Amino acid sequence: MSIHPGINNAASPLLISMTEKQLIQKIRERDETAFREMVELYQVRIVRTCYSIIHNQEDSEEIAQDVFIELYEKISGFRGTSKLSTWLYRVAINKSLNFIRRQNRMKFVEQMGNMLSSKDKNIPDAVGKIPTKEQETLPEITERRKILHAAIDTLPLNQKITFTLHQYDELSYKEIAEVMNISLSSVESLIHRAKKNLQKKLVNYYKTMF
C-alpha cells in the first residue's frame, strides 16, 4: 500500500455518499479505494497541522503519511468514541511533537560533539554558530509569516497547539477540546492567553491578524 502525494480538496462522490461509519468499515475491510478517498479528504488539514508545529513542508508531508499509515494499520482498534478527524489530529500532533523531540536530541548530540572537538575555548560562542536543519530548510515565506511563526514558537506548548488548531485549521473550541482531551474552558483560556502573548510580541502586526 502506498499513498499518492497528490492533494485534492474536493470530496469524491464515494465520500459524499458514505457516512463516516461506513467509510471506517470499508477501510477495516482493507478497501484501498475507500482508504485513498479518506486520505484525499483529510490530507490537506493534517499536513497543515503538522506544518504549524514544525514549519517544514517536506517533513510535514512525511509525518502526515505516517499518520495515515498508522490509521490503516490500527483502524480495527478504532472504537468510534470520537470522530475520525479528532483521532487523526491527535496522532498528527503527537507525531509532530515526537519529531521535534528527536530533532532536539540530535541537535544536542551534535552541539556536544562540536563543543568537545572545538579548539575555541569560548564554548557558548562556538555552539551559537551551529546552524539548525530548520533554519537551513525553511521555505520562502513572507516577512510577516516569518515573524508570526517565530512568535508562535515562543508560546508555551499547549497555547501553541490550541492557537494553531483554531487559527490555521479552523477547528471550533469544542473540537480542540476533544483533540487535546481538555475542557472547553481550558481551550478558551489557552487561546485567550496565546493571543495576549502574541499581541505583546507583535505590536506592529497583531491588529490585522486576529
CNS distance restraints for C-alpha pairs under 8 A (distance, minus, plus):
assign (resid   1 and name CA) (resid  32 and name CA) 7.94 0.50 0.50
assign (resid   3 and name CA) (resid  36 and name CA) 7.22 0.50 0.50
assign (resid   3 and name CA) (resid  39 and name CA) 7.99 0.50 0.50
assign (resid   3 and name CA) (resid  65 and name CA) 7.06 0.50 0.50
assign (resid   7 and name CA) (resid  40 and name CA) 6.16 0.50 0.50
assign (resid   7 and name CA) (resid  43 and name CA) 6.84 0.50 0.50
assign (resid   7 and name CA) (resid  44 and name CA) 6.79 0.50 0.50
assign (resid   8 and name CA) (resid  40 and name CA) 5.62 0.50 0.50
assign (resid   8 and name CA) (resid  41 and name CA) 7.49 0.50 0.50
assign (resid   9 and name CA) (resid  40 and name CA) 7.01 0.50 0.50
assign (resid   9 and name CA) (resid  41 and name CA) 6.83 0.50 0.50
assign (resid   9 and name CA) (resid  44 and name CA) 7.28 0.50 0.50
assign (resid  10 and name CA) (resid  40 and name CA) 7.96 0.50 0.50
assign (resid  10 and name CA) (resid  41 and name CA) 7.31 0.50 0.50
assign (resid  11 and name CA) (resid  15 and name CA) 6.19 0.50 0.50
assign (resid  11 and name CA) (resid  16 and name CA) 6.65 0.50 0.50
assign (resid  11 and name CA) (resid  37 and name CA) 7.74 0.50 0.50
assign (resid  11 and name CA) (resid  40 and name CA) 7.29 0.50 0.50
assign (resid  11 and name CA) (resid  41 and name CA) 5.85 0.50 0.50
assign (resid  12 and name CA) (resid  16 and name CA) 6.37 0.50 0.50
assign (resid  12 and name CA) (resid  37 and name CA) 7.02 0.50 0.50
assign (resid  13 and name CA) (resid  17 and name CA) 6.16 0.50 0.50
assign (resid  14 and name CA) (resid  18 and name CA) 6.30 0.50 0.50
assign (resid  14 and name CA) (resid  34 and name CA) 7.81 0.50 0.50
assign (resid  14 and name CA) (resid  37 and name CA) 7.59 0.50 0.50
assign (resid  15 and name CA) (resid  19 and name CA) 7.49 0.50 0.50
assign (resid  15 and name CA) (resid  23 and name CA) 7.56 0.50 0.50
assign (resid  15 and name CA) (resid  34 and name CA) 8.00 0.50 0.50
assign (resid  15 and name CA) (resid  37 and name CA) 6.80 0.50 0.50
assign (resid  15 and name CA) (resid  38 and name CA) 7.60 0.50 0.50
assign (resid  18 and name CA) (resid  22 and name CA) 5.92 0.50 0.50
assign (resid  18 and name CA) (resid  23 and name CA) 6.22 0.50 0.50
assign (resid  19 and name CA) (resid  23 and name CA) 6.22 0.50 0.50
assign (resid  20 and name CA) (resid  24 and name CA) 6.12 0.50 0.50
assign (resid  20 and name CA) (resid  84 and name CA) 7.64 0.50 0.50
assign (resid  21 and name CA) (resid  25 and name CA) 6.25 0.50 0.50
assign (resid  22 and name CA) (resid  26 and name CA) 6.21 0.50 0.50
assign (resid  23 and name CA) (resid  27 and name CA) 6.33 0.50 0.50
assign (resid  23 and name CA) (resid  34 and name CA) 6.42 0.50 0.50
assign (resid  23 and name CA) (resid  38 and name CA) 7.82 0.50 0.50
assign (resid  24 and name CA) (resid  28 and name CA) 6.15 0.50 0.50
assign (resid  24 and name CA) (resid  75 and name CA) 7.46 0.50 0.50
assign (resid  25 and name CA) (resid  29 and name CA) 6.30 0.50 0.50
assign (resid  26 and name CA) (resid  30 and name CA) 6.57 0.50 0.50
assign (resid  26 and name CA) (resid  31 and name CA) 5.43 0.50 0.50
assign (resid  26 and name CA) (resid  34 and name CA) 6.21 0.50 0.50
assign (resid  26 and name CA) (resid  35 and name CA) 7.89 0.50 0.50
assign (resid  27 and name CA) (resid  31 and name CA) 5.15 0.50 0.50
assign (resid  27 and name CA) (resid  32 and name CA) 6.92 0.50 0.50
assign (resid  27 and name CA) (resid  34 and name CA) 6.04 0.50 0.50
assign (resid  27 and name CA) (resid  35 and name CA) 5.62 0.50 0.50
assign (resid  27 and name CA) (resid  72 and name CA) 7.05 0.50 0.50
assign (resid  27 and name CA) (resid  75 and name CA) 7.31 0.50 0.50
assign (resid  28 and name CA) (resid  72 and name CA) 7.79 0.50 0.50
assign (resid  28 and name CA) (resid  75 and name CA) 6.02 0.50 0.50
assign (resid  28 and name CA) (resid  76 and name CA) 5.90 0.50 0.50
assign (resid  30 and name CA) (resid  35 and name CA) 7.84 0.50 0.50
assign (resid  31 and name CA) (resid  35 and name CA) 6.42 0.50 0.50
assign (resid  32 and name CA) (resid  36 and name CA) 6.06 0.50 0.50
assign (resid  33 and name CA) (resid  37 and name CA) 6.21 0.50 0.50
assign (resid  34 and name CA) (resid  38 and name CA) 6.19 0.50 0.50
assign (resid  35 and name CA) (resid  39 and name CA) 6.30 0.50 0.50
assign (resid  35 and name CA) (resid  72 and name CA) 7.52 0.50 0.50
assign (resid  36 and name CA) (resid  40 and name CA) 6.26 0.50 0.50
assign (resid  37 and name CA) (resid  41 and name CA) 6.29 0.50 0.50
assign (resid  38 and name CA) (resid  42 and name CA) 6.41 0.50 0.50
assign (resid  39 and name CA) (resid  43 and name CA) 5.31 0.50 0.50
assign (resid  39 and name CA) (resid  68 and name CA) 6.99 0.50 0.50
assign (resid  40 and name CA) (resid  44 and name CA) 7.73 0.50 0.50
assign (resid  42 and name CA) (resid  46 and name CA) 6.19 0.50 0.50
assign (resid  42 and name CA) (resid  85 and name CA) 7.56 0.50 0.50
assign (resid  43 and name CA) (resid  47 and name CA) 6.05 0.50 0.50
assign (resid  43 and name CA) (resid  64 and name CA) 7.22 0.50 0.50
assign (resid  44 and name CA) (resid  48 and name CA) 6.11 0.50 0.50
assign (resid  45 and name CA) (resid  49 and name CA) 6.15 0.50 0.50
assign (resid  45 and name CA) (resid 169 and name CA) 6.49 0.50 0.50
assign (resid  46 and name CA) (resid  50 and name CA) 6.31 0.50 0.50
assign (resid  46 and name CA) (resid  64 and name CA) 5.98 0.50 0.50
assign (resid  46 and name CA) (resid  88 and name CA) 7.36 0.50 0.50
assign (resid  46 and name CA) (resid  89 and name CA) 6.67 0.50 0.50
assign (resid  46 and name CA) (resid  92 and name CA) 6.57 0.50 0.50
assign (resid  47 and name CA) (resid  51 and name CA) 6.08 0.50 0.50
assign (resid  47 and name CA) (resid  57 and name CA) 7.97 0.50 0.50
assign (resid  47 and name CA) (resid  60 and name CA) 5.52 0.50 0.50
assign (resid  47 and name CA) (resid  61 and name CA) 5.61 0.50 0.50
assign (resid  47 and name CA) (resid  63 and name CA) 7.77 0.50 0.50
assign (resid  47 and name CA) (resid  64 and name CA) 5.49 0.50 0.50
assign (resid  48 and name CA) (resid  52 and name CA) 6.09 0.50 0.50
assign (resid  48 and name CA) (resid  60 and name CA) 7.60 0.50 0.50
assign (resid  48 and name CA) (resid 168 and name CA) 7.59 0.50 0.50
assign (resid  48 and name CA) (resid 169 and name CA) 7.29 0.50 0.50
assign (resid  49 and name CA) (resid  53 and name CA) 6.79 0.50 0.50
assign (resid  49 and name CA) (resid  89 and name CA) 7.50 0.50 0.50
assign (resid  49 and name CA) (resid  92 and name CA) 7.10 0.50 0.50
assign (resid  49 and name CA) (resid  93 and name CA) 7.27 0.50 0.50
assign (resid  49 and name CA) (resid 164 and name CA) 7.49 0.50 0.50
assign (resid  49 and name CA) (resid 165 and name CA) 6.92 0.50 0.50
assign (resid  49 and name CA) (resid 168 and name CA) 7.69 0.50 0.50
assign (resid  49 and name CA) (resid 169 and name CA) 6.85 0.50 0.50
assign (resid  50 and name CA) (resid  54 and name CA) 6.28 0.50 0.50
assign (resid  50 and name CA) (resid  55 and name CA) 7.77 0.50 0.50
assign (resid  50 and name CA) (resid  60 and name CA) 5.12 0.50 0.50
assign (resid  50 and name CA) (resid  61 and name CA) 7.95 0.50 0.50
assign (resid  50 and name CA) (resid  63 and name CA) 7.21 0.50 0.50
assign (resid  50 and name CA) (resid  64 and name CA) 7.12 0.50 0.50
assign (resid  50 and name CA) (resid  92 and name CA) 6.23 0.50 0.50
assign (resid  50 and name CA) (resid  93 and name CA) 6.62 0.50 0.50
assign (resid  50 and name CA) (resid  96 and name CA) 5.77 0.50 0.50
assign (resid  51 and name CA) (resid  55 and name CA) 4.69 0.50 0.50
assign (resid  51 and name CA) (resid  56 and name CA) 5.86 0.50 0.50
assign (resid  51 and name CA) (resid  57 and name CA) 6.15 0.50 0.50
assign (resid  51 and name CA) (resid  60 and name CA) 5.24 0.50 0.50
assign (resid  52 and name CA) (resid 164 and name CA) 6.30 0.50 0.50
assign (resid  52 and name CA) (resid 168 and name CA) 7.68 0.50 0.50
assign (resid  53 and name CA) (resid  93 and name CA) 7.87 0.50 0.50
assign (resid  53 and name CA) (resid  96 and name CA) 6.64 0.50 0.50
assign (resid  53 and name CA) (resid  97 and name CA) 7.58 0.50 0.50
assign (resid  53 and name CA) (resid 161 and name CA) 7.50 0.50 0.50
assign (resid  53 and name CA) (resid 164 and name CA) 7.99 0.50 0.50
assign (resid  54 and name CA) (resid  59 and name CA) 7.94 0.50 0.50
assign (resid  54 and name CA) (resid  60 and name CA) 7.21 0.50 0.50
assign (resid  54 and name CA) (resid  96 and name CA) 6.71 0.50 0.50
assign (resid  54 and name CA) (resid 100 and name CA) 6.95 0.50 0.50
assign (resid  55 and name CA) (resid  60 and name CA) 7.72 0.50 0.50
assign (resid  55 and name CA) (resid 134 and name CA) 7.66 0.50 0.50
assign (resid  55 and name CA) (resid 138 and name CA) 6.99 0.50 0.50
assign (resid  55 and name CA) (resid 149 and name CA) 7.97 0.50 0.50
assign (resid  56 and name CA) (resid  60 and name CA) 5.99 0.50 0.50
assign (resid  56 and name CA) (resid 134 and name CA) 7.04 0.50 0.50
assign (resid  56 and name CA) (resid 137 and name CA) 7.12 0.50 0.50
assign (resid  56 and name CA) (resid 138 and name CA) 6.05 0.50 0.50
assign (resid  56 and name CA) (resid 139 and name CA) 7.07 0.50 0.50
assign (resid  57 and name CA) (resid  61 and name CA) 6.20 0.50 0.50
assign (resid  57 and name CA) (resid 139 and name CA) 7.51 0.50 0.50
assign (resid  58 and name CA) (resid  62 and name CA) 6.39 0.50 0.50
assign (resid  59 and name CA) (resid  63 and name CA) 6.15 0.50 0.50
assign (resid  60 and name CA) (resid  64 and name CA) 6.08 0.50 0.50
assign (resid  60 and name CA) (resid  96 and name CA) 7.85 0.50 0.50
assign (resid  61 and name CA) (resid  65 and name CA) 6.24 0.50 0.50
assign (resid  62 and name CA) (resid  66 and name CA) 6.42 0.50 0.50
assign (resid  63 and name CA) (resid  67 and name CA) 6.31 0.50 0.50
assign (resid  63 and name CA) (resid  92 and name CA) 7.27 0.50 0.50
assign (resid  63 and name CA) (resid  95 and name CA) 6.79 0.50 0.50
assign (resid  63 and name CA) (resid  96 and name CA) 6.97 0.50 0.50
assign (resid  64 and name CA) (resid  68 and name CA) 6.49 0.50 0.50
assign (resid  64 and name CA) (resid  92 and name CA) 6.63 0.50 0.50
assign (resid  65 and name CA) (resid  69 and name CA) 6.20 0.50 0.50
assign (resid  66 and name CA) (resid  70 and name CA) 6.09 0.50 0.50
assign (resid  67 and name CA) (resid  71 and name CA) 6.32 0.50 0.50
assign (resid  67 and name CA) (resid  88 and name CA) 6.92 0.50 0.50
assign (resid  67 and name CA) (resid  91 and name CA) 6.29 0.50 0.50
assign (resid  67 and name CA) (resid  92 and name CA) 6.05 0.50 0.50
assign (resid  67 and name CA) (resid  95 and name CA) 7.75 0.50 0.50
assign (resid  68 and name CA) (resid  72 and name CA) 6.23 0.50 0.50
assign (resid  68 and name CA) (resid  88 and name CA) 7.89 0.50 0.50
assign (resid  69 and name CA) (resid  73 and name CA) 6.19 0.50 0.50
assign (resid  70 and name CA) (resid  74 and name CA) 5.88 0.50 0.50
assign (resid  70 and name CA) (resid  75 and name CA) 7.97 0.50 0.50
assign (resid  71 and name CA) (resid  75 and name CA) 5.31 0.50 0.50
assign (resid  71 and name CA) (resid  88 and name CA) 7.79 0.50 0.50
assign (resid  74 and name CA) (resid  78 and name CA) 7.02 0.50 0.50
assign (resid  80 and name CA) (resid  84 and name CA) 7.31 0.50 0.50
assign (resid  82 and name CA) (resid  86 and name CA) 6.42 0.50 0.50
assign (resid  82 and name CA) (resid  87 and name CA) 7.07 0.50 0.50
assign (resid  82 and name CA) (resid 178 and name CA) 7.76 0.50 0.50
assign (resid  83 and name CA) (resid  87 and name CA) 6.65 0.50 0.50
assign (resid  84 and name CA) (resid  88 and name CA) 6.29 0.50 0.50
assign (resid  85 and name CA) (resid  89 and name CA) 6.15 0.50 0.50
assign (resid  86 and name CA) (resid  90 and name CA) 6.28 0.50 0.50
assign (resid  86 and name CA) (resid 175 and name CA) 7.32 0.50 0.50
assign (resid  86 and name CA) (resid 178 and name CA) 6.78 0.50 0.50
assign (resid  86 and name CA) (resid 179 and name CA) 5.22 0.50 0.50
assign (resid  87 and name CA) (resid  91 and name CA) 6.32 0.50 0.50
assign (resid  87 and name CA) (resid 179 and name CA) 7.08 0.50 0.50
assign (resid  88 and name CA) (resid  92 and name CA) 6.05 0.50 0.50
assign (resid  89 and name CA) (resid  93 and name CA) 6.08 0.50 0.50
assign (resid  89 and name CA) (resid 179 and name CA) 6.46 0.50 0.50
assign (resid  90 and name CA) (resid  94 and name CA) 6.20 0.50 0.50
assign (resid  90 and name CA) (resid 179 and name CA) 5.59 0.50 0.50
assign (resid  90 and name CA) (resid 180 and name CA) 6.98 0.50 0.50
assign (resid  91 and name CA) (resid  95 and name CA) 6.02 0.50 0.50
assign (resid  92 and name CA) (resid  96 and name CA) 6.05 0.50 0.50
assign (resid  93 and name CA) (resid  97 and name CA) 6.13 0.50 0.50
assign (resid  94 and name CA) (resid  98 and name CA) 6.10 0.50 0.50
assign (resid  95 and name CA) (resid  99 and name CA) 6.07 0.50 0.50
assign (resid  96 and name CA) (resid 100 and name CA) 6.36 0.50 0.50
assign (resid  97 and name CA) (resid 101 and name CA) 6.25 0.50 0.50
assign (resid  98 and name CA) (resid 102 and name CA) 6.19 0.50 0.50
assign (resid  99 and name CA) (resid 103 and name CA) 6.19 0.50 0.50
assign (resid 100 and name CA) (resid 104 and name CA) 6.06 0.50 0.50
assign (resid 101 and name CA) (resid 105 and name CA) 6.19 0.50 0.50
assign (resid 102 and name CA) (resid 106 and name CA) 6.20 0.50 0.50
assign (resid 103 and name CA) (resid 107 and name CA) 6.12 0.50 0.50
assign (resid 104 and name CA) (resid 108 and name CA) 6.08 0.50 0.50
assign (resid 105 and name CA) (resid 109 and name CA) 6.25 0.50 0.50
assign (resid 106 and name CA) (resid 110 and name CA) 6.10 0.50 0.50
assign (resid 107 and name CA) (resid 111 and name CA) 5.92 0.50 0.50
assign (resid 107 and name CA) (resid 132 and name CA) 7.41 0.50 0.50
assign (resid 108 and name CA) (resid 112 and name CA) 6.09 0.50 0.50
assign (resid 109 and name CA) (resid 113 and name CA) 6.16 0.50 0.50
assign (resid 110 and name CA) (resid 114 and name CA) 6.22 0.50 0.50
assign (resid 111 and name CA) (resid 115 and name CA) 6.01 0.50 0.50
assign (resid 111 and name CA) (resid 127 and name CA) 6.07 0.50 0.50
assign (resid 111 and name CA) (resid 130 and name CA) 7.35 0.50 0.50
assign (resid 112 and name CA) (resid 116 and name CA) 6.11 0.50 0.50
assign (resid 113 and name CA) (resid 117 and name CA) 6.12 0.50 0.50
assign (resid 114 and name CA) (resid 118 and name CA) 5.52 0.50 0.50
assign (resid 114 and name CA) (resid 126 and name CA) 7.80 0.50 0.50
assign (resid 114 and name CA) (resid 127 and name CA) 7.20 0.50 0.50
assign (resid 115 and name CA) (resid 123 and name CA) 6.02 0.50 0.50
assign (resid 115 and name CA) (resid 126 and name CA) 7.11 0.50 0.50
assign (resid 115 and name CA) (resid 127 and name CA) 6.70 0.50 0.50
assign (resid 118 and name CA) (resid 123 and name CA) 7.70 0.50 0.50
assign (resid 118 and name CA) (resid 126 and name CA) 7.46 0.50 0.50
assign (resid 120 and name CA) (resid 126 and name CA) 6.83 0.50 0.50
assign (resid 122 and name CA) (resid 126 and name CA) 6.48 0.50 0.50
assign (resid 123 and name CA) (resid 127 and name CA) 6.17 0.50 0.50
assign (resid 124 and name CA) (resid 128 and name CA) 6.19 0.50 0.50
assign (resid 125 and name CA) (resid 129 and name CA) 6.69 0.50 0.50
assign (resid 126 and name CA) (resid 130 and name CA) 7.21 0.50 0.50
assign (resid 131 and name CA) (resid 135 and name CA) 6.70 0.50 0.50
assign (resid 131 and name CA) (resid 136 and name CA) 7.16 0.50 0.50
assign (resid 132 and name CA) (resid 136 and name CA) 6.45 0.50 0.50
assign (resid 133 and name CA) (resid 137 and name CA) 6.18 0.50 0.50
assign (resid 134 and name CA) (resid 138 and name CA) 5.71 0.50 0.50
assign (resid 141 and name CA) (resid 145 and name CA) 6.41 0.50 0.50
assign (resid 141 and name CA) (resid 146 and name CA) 6.68 0.50 0.50
assign (resid 142 and name CA) (resid 146 and name CA) 6.36 0.50 0.50
assign (resid 143 and name CA) (resid 147 and name CA) 6.22 0.50 0.50
assign (resid 144 and name CA) (resid 148 and name CA) 6.16 0.50 0.50
assign (resid 144 and name CA) (resid 205 and name CA) 7.97 0.50 0.50
assign (resid 145 and name CA) (resid 149 and name CA) 5.92 0.50 0.50
assign (resid 146 and name CA) (resid 150 and name CA) 6.11 0.50 0.50
assign (resid 147 and name CA) (resid 151 and name CA) 6.22 0.50 0.50
assign (resid 148 and name CA) (resid 152 and name CA) 6.11 0.50 0.50
assign (resid 148 and name CA) (resid 202 and name CA) 7.63 0.50 0.50
assign (resid 149 and name CA) (resid 153 and name CA) 6.14 0.50 0.50
assign (resid 150 and name CA) (resid 154 and name CA) 6.77 0.50 0.50
assign (resid 151 and name CA) (resid 155 and name CA) 7.09 0.50 0.50
assign (resid 151 and name CA) (resid 198 and name CA) 6.45 0.50 0.50
assign (resid 151 and name CA) (resid 201 and name CA) 6.58 0.50 0.50
assign (resid 151 and name CA) (resid 202 and name CA) 7.63 0.50 0.50
assign (resid 152 and name CA) (resid 160 and name CA) 6.16 0.50 0.50
assign (resid 152 and name CA) (resid 198 and name CA) 7.07 0.50 0.50
assign (resid 153 and name CA) (resid 160 and name CA) 7.00 0.50 0.50
assign (resid 155 and name CA) (resid 159 and name CA) 6.08 0.50 0.50
assign (resid 155 and name CA) (resid 160 and name CA) 5.49 0.50 0.50
assign (resid 155 and name CA) (resid 194 and name CA) 6.84 0.50 0.50
assign (resid 155 and name CA) (resid 197 and name CA) 7.48 0.50 0.50
assign (resid 156 and name CA) (resid 160 and name CA) 6.14 0.50 0.50
assign (resid 157 and name CA) (resid 161 and name CA) 6.26 0.50 0.50
assign (resid 158 and name CA) (resid 162 and name CA) 6.14 0.50 0.50
assign (resid 158 and name CA) (resid 190 and name CA) 7.04 0.50 0.50
assign (resid 159 and name CA) (resid 163 and name CA) 5.91 0.50 0.50
assign (resid 159 and name CA) (resid 190 and name CA) 5.11 0.50 0.50
assign (resid 159 and name CA) (resid 191 and name CA) 6.17 0.50 0.50
assign (resid 159 and name CA) (resid 193 and name CA) 7.24 0.50 0.50
assign (resid 159 and name CA) (resid 194 and name CA) 5.35 0.50 0.50
assign (resid 160 and name CA) (resid 164 and name CA) 6.14 0.50 0.50
assign (resid 160 and name CA) (resid 194 and name CA) 7.05 0.50 0.50
assign (resid 161 and name CA) (resid 165 and name CA) 6.10 0.50 0.50
assign (resid 162 and name CA) (resid 166 and name CA) 6.14 0.50 0.50
assign (resid 162 and name CA) (resid 176 and name CA) 6.69 0.50 0.50
assign (resid 162 and name CA) (resid 187 and name CA) 6.74 0.50 0.50
assign (resid 162 and name CA) (resid 190 and name CA) 6.80 0.50 0.50
assign (resid 162 and name CA) (resid 191 and name CA) 6.17 0.50 0.50
assign (resid 163 and name CA) (resid 167 and name CA) 5.77 0.50 0.50
assign (resid 163 and name CA) (resid 190 and name CA) 7.74 0.50 0.50
assign (resid 163 and name CA) (resid 191 and name CA) 5.48 0.50 0.50
assign (resid 163 and name CA) (resid 194 and name CA) 6.58 0.50 0.50
assign (resid 163 and name CA) (resid 195 and name CA) 7.87 0.50 0.50
assign (resid 164 and name CA) (resid 168 and name CA) 5.29 0.50 0.50
assign (resid 164 and name CA) (resid 169 and name CA) 6.88 0.50 0.50
assign (resid 165 and name CA) (resid 169 and name CA) 4.93 0.50 0.50
assign (resid 165 and name CA) (resid 170 and name CA) 6.32 0.50 0.50
assign (resid 165 and name CA) (resid 171 and name CA) 5.85 0.50 0.50
assign (resid 165 and name CA) (resid 176 and name CA) 6.95 0.50 0.50
assign (resid 166 and name CA) (resid 170 and name CA) 4.64 0.50 0.50
assign (resid 166 and name CA) (resid 171 and name CA) 4.87 0.50 0.50
assign (resid 166 and name CA) (resid 172 and name CA) 6.45 0.50 0.50
assign (resid 166 and name CA) (resid 173 and name CA) 7.30 0.50 0.50
assign (resid 166 and name CA) (resid 176 and name CA) 7.45 0.50 0.50
assign (resid 167 and name CA) (resid 171 and name CA) 7.77 0.50 0.50
assign (resid 171 and name CA) (resid 175 and name CA) 5.84 0.50 0.50
assign (resid 171 and name CA) (resid 176 and name CA) 6.24 0.50 0.50
assign (resid 172 and name CA) (resid 176 and name CA) 6.26 0.50 0.50
assign (resid 173 and name CA) (resid 177 and name CA) 6.16 0.50 0.50
assign (resid 173 and name CA) (resid 184 and name CA) 6.43 0.50 0.50
assign (resid 173 and name CA) (resid 187 and name CA) 6.25 0.50 0.50
assign (resid 173 and name CA) (resid 188 and name CA) 6.93 0.50 0.50
assign (resid 174 and name CA) (resid 178 and name CA) 6.42 0.50 0.50
assign (resid 174 and name CA) (resid 184 and name CA) 6.08 0.50 0.50
assign (resid 175 and name CA) (resid 179 and name CA) 6.23 0.50 0.50
assign (resid 176 and name CA) (resid 180 and name CA) 6.03 0.50 0.50
assign (resid 176 and name CA) (resid 187 and name CA) 7.03 0.50 0.50
assign (resid 177 and name CA) (resid 181 and name CA) 5.48 0.50 0.50
assign (resid 177 and name CA) (resid 182 and name CA) 4.99 0.50 0.50
assign (resid 177 and name CA) (resid 183 and name CA) 5.68 0.50 0.50
assign (resid 177 and name CA) (resid 184 and name CA) 5.55 0.50 0.50
assign (resid 177 and name CA) (resid 186 and name CA) 7.94 0.50 0.50
assign (resid 177 and name CA) (resid 187 and name CA) 6.18 0.50 0.50
assign (resid 178 and name CA) (resid 182 and name CA) 6.83 0.50 0.50
assign (resid 182 and name CA) (resid 186 and name CA) 6.45 0.50 0.50
assign (resid 182 and name CA) (resid 187 and name CA) 7.16 0.50 0.50
assign (resid 183 and name CA) (resid 187 and name CA) 6.55 0.50 0.50
assign (resid 184 and name CA) (resid 188 and name CA) 6.36 0.50 0.50
assign (resid 185 and name CA) (resid 189 and name CA) 6.12 0.50 0.50
assign (resid 186 and name CA) (resid 190 and name CA) 6.03 0.50 0.50
assign (resid 187 and name CA) (resid 191 and name CA) 6.14 0.50 0.50
assign (resid 188 and name CA) (resid 192 and name CA) 6.06 0.50 0.50
assign (resid 189 and name CA) (resid 193 and name CA) 6.11 0.50 0.50
assign (resid 190 and name CA) (resid 194 and name CA) 6.00 0.50 0.50
assign (resid 191 and name CA) (resid 195 and name CA) 6.13 0.50 0.50
assign (resid 192 and name CA) (resid 196 and name CA) 6.27 0.50 0.50
assign (resid 193 and name CA) (resid 197 and name CA) 6.07 0.50 0.50
assign (resid 194 and name CA) (resid 198 and name CA) 6.10 0.50 0.50
assign (resid 195 and name CA) (resid 199 and name CA) 5.98 0.50 0.50
assign (resid 195 and name CA) (resid 210 and name CA) 7.99 0.50 0.50
assign (resid 196 and name CA) (resid 200 and name CA) 6.44 0.50 0.50
assign (resid 197 and name CA) (resid 201 and name CA) 6.52 0.50 0.50
assign (resid 198 and name CA) (resid 202 and name CA) 5.82 0.50 0.50
assign (resid 198 and name CA) (resid 206 and name CA) 7.36 0.50 0.50
assign (resid 199 and name CA) (resid 203 and name CA) 5.77 0.50 0.50
assign (resid 199 and name CA) (resid 206 and name CA) 5.50 0.50 0.50
assign (resid 202 and name CA) (resid 206 and name CA) 5.42 0.50 0.50
assign (resid 205 and name CA) (resid 209 and name CA) 6.83 0.50 0.50
assign (resid 206 and name CA) (resid 210 and name CA) 6.41 0.50 0.50
